[in-house]
Amino acid sequence: MSNSPPNREQKLFALGVVAVLLGAMLLVAPFARNRLEGSEPMVLAYTAAVFTTEMITAALLLSLFAVQRSPAILVLAIAYLYSGFMAVPWALSFPTVVASLGLAEAGQQTTASIAAMRRIGCPLFLLAYAMLRRSGEVPAGRMVPAMIVGSVAAVAVVVAGVTWTILGNQDLLPVFVDEGRRITHVWMYVPIVALALYAVLIVLLGLFGRSVLDLCLLVVICALTIDLVLLSFVSAGLQFSVGWWAGRLYSLAAASVVLIVLLAEAASLSARLARSAAAERRAHEDRMVTLQAFSAAVAHEINQPLASMVTNADAGLRWLARERPDVEEARAALTRIARDGHRAGKVVEGIRTTFSKRDEDRGQLNINQLIRDVLDCYRDECRAAHVVMQTELDPDLPLVSGNRVQIEQIIANLVTNAIDAMRTVTDGERVLRVTSTAMSAGEVVVSVADSGIGLPPAHADRLFQPFFTTKPNGLGVGLTVSRLILEAHGGRLWASDNAPAGAIFHFALPCAARPAPFAEERAR
């Protein structure tokens, strides 16, 4: 979320959330100065919720920093740590809370002073995040854990020092509230400064923000702005009023936005990893089963002629090793060896052309339906790989004759190759486009295009050779087998470059022959 740009749906959702927040503020505004009697004990519950939320958010951001090593992420985590730590002395300084806990009551300006430090400190940290977004990564090594531990310790020390300074200098604190617990004109400098910082952040993140995280922080800033407006202007600073508590809810919502998005991203990542692991496991099992079956077939078919050749060779050697070599018997043994060698060659050729010997499994196929069926199976994989799937299928496509399983396997192989070719694309869209069209030569042509890394120019002539592959874990037999299947069906397979990037694999199949009119009449 810190690197991916937000899409249109995410921007609209964020705009909708801000609109809901503004609408709720307008509903609360007429009742903002009504005091909610007996609500003072809820301060501790609110503080516990804010503290827990911001600590979890900070922990997730620190985990993200450990992976990406971005100083901006570290500063953002520090902002949440600071806000969460400062909430504790702020809550404990309320007179009603202090009395309920049996603590010595602090001065009248303590709560407001701590709140002022929290209100000004948080946007300053966010401003530092906005300025550091394009900075380089921290070098990997022991420095990263040390920075994480040091940041947590430093924030704790700063918060403790600020709190101790405020508690130890009660007489020097600005007069933020009067004897009636109402805010004074001195307090108004705090929201003005904070709102000015929020405005700068909105400009920086709104105009120059490039990630989903920046979009989330815009929502956070809008929620904090509404909180400050409700507290300082609409409710006139009246503690425990409707407007005051509404501001607390906005503050809690602001603390939860990034946490919710981080948790959603983590859940989505876990689901994608699980699907990828399952797909990889299935692919590995399929490869193993195929290789085992192929090896067993080759061994079974080749074993007999090889064993016969060895037997005849031993017999020929024995005939030649006699005191009077029997040339005729040796010649006969050599003849049998040659015959068995030719038989072994025919066995290999038979395995190569296995696909062409299944005419009984062939029928008339709707190639468009086969394409739809295969793409339906790959929708989750495309979604996990952030691949956009597009189709342009000719509705008037004639039927083709072939084996359904084999043609589906060809389409699946080309789609899998296209998705794999786009996994490393980071600076453009990932688009998988499948088209079908009828050619005047009596052929149906299917094209599978991707926007991936394209065809390797140095190995273009080896693309369809057995065991040649550009994948780290590929076997190099997929395209070879696909071409053999198509040739057995009277079709062909070829590749071309896609513009502006990527590759297109095409295959053609002859149209199915229409039955003669008298045959149709006979069928009726």
Steps between C-alpha positions, in 0.01 A plus 500: 500500500797733541610451137187416301312797350129518594253400233180685411282288730726566799497875436121502475472296820728743687294792369185327619645448848590869527150594383347279771723658764397850391134400495525361854660825617211701357253278686687541829562877472155619628542295821873547543482709823256274684683340792479123544478455876670196651717431198831577675591134572494429126826694464704200610315268260558744214868534588545123521344462154717774348816372669443140387413602144799729457744254657387221263522740205850604606606135536374417149674806357824404672466152346450666163811711560700186580412370152513817289752696713338831407574789740157647425328185630713515817400863560133412448531220756659750741202732447259226610724407794513862613126547471425175686748567783380860545140383534582327831611807705226704329232264634657463845513880546119543494383600851215245501729222384769598752246498783363157400853355501598661831783703347612850587317750280713687249469867419212639300708558188661153492246322283482784247882530486542128431223518239676798336829308479317205347307717254812677372741206517300255287468720187870587528588130480259457208666795328837330545351185342378701200845651451684165528285293265750515213809445710714192447488176695691438821782247441409146602664338800503548874427869458128440431416319830707755691305786340168336591597443865660842523192673356263336748731584791552859380125565466438358849775722646370811319142442618619437857715813487219718363256368762751552784575853379129590490429348843806664654434852369134559566546871567672558166235336283291717264143562612310283257180465711335733751348425839179381334691243293446704183773556242666841485629697204849357570377151411381624159863522385522119527219415253610778264857361483374142474251588225774682308719187520204285390446729199865462398472122536184488290679690223812281518318167516215603272709644219818296535380183672558188292401208722203343671660592834503869401131475415428344840689777676291757315190341654674502840583870469143584397368313807747681730402834344132435572593392855687826558220712353238329719711535813631855466231680301167320481485380863704798634727258688229381742629175648270195489255676268347336191750680276792408726410131497431510126853634458632207705321260266654676200842469666442127554389464138815681385713264708325197346518584128858392434462199731194374311674542166817329628301206636301474176824507301651232723191280464499549124872419481451184708215390273710566187793309648273209588353494149846528343633219719201281414538577128874429514437176684240391244732595213786306659279197555374520141856518369606207716203288393563587135870422523435177689242388247724599209802324655297186572366496143844546346658239730224249434505543124878516460587223747396209277698593184802598711491171688470309171795693355715415802404132475579483128829684553605246765400215266696650210809535720473139606471386137811699412691377807473135405811311380350507151292827492153449356475803275147422386364488853688820586357665191150388603556646850613830350195498274275456803684784679441730202134398492460570872675835458251601232219381727632717785508798263142434403403482868653845560324636192179343625533681833572826316187465292277368778277803473425429136367153583196619690264579220229312685510773772456786255183688434367836387600769748390857569840663546346810663343287772830324562671840540233613750530178700879529525493871593244430773752262658769771495301797633628462857859464379462812283355690794785392725757605237319834434438398138209653309322240286352611166331299225391573144328188369340479158132409562468344153797268544457161324553174687835318494575130519723381781551343838344724765751420777802557276376831356413621852852404608649712219295805602583445869872472421502825302299684769735375774804612300343844446427548872852388596650742245323794667583425865816713487334801332502796742480810279193428291169321483480122496250409229412151378307520174352195328342534154345260251422554133405303191739518205403476135728197460259285699688540829416625845782705655531556877748759632619534861674835556677632808674824601793322661872474434458397135677236292873444556663627176810287545298179531202564272595205279511265802161597640329175403795268551465229768633587847570864412346740751548852637324417829715424805288193584375412151544166327506632144245252367174700506536675165652191340208282608252769394654515152493119472132496595416768245699330225314176575174698458614655173567834666803716576650714778714814470599810697544872432587817689227708664497880487614689701618211720446131543441204271213339310465126448266394219368162409280399208266203461313395186126549508289187543358362175127550471301181441363449152135599443386142438668395823313769691176388340582141587568599861154652522 
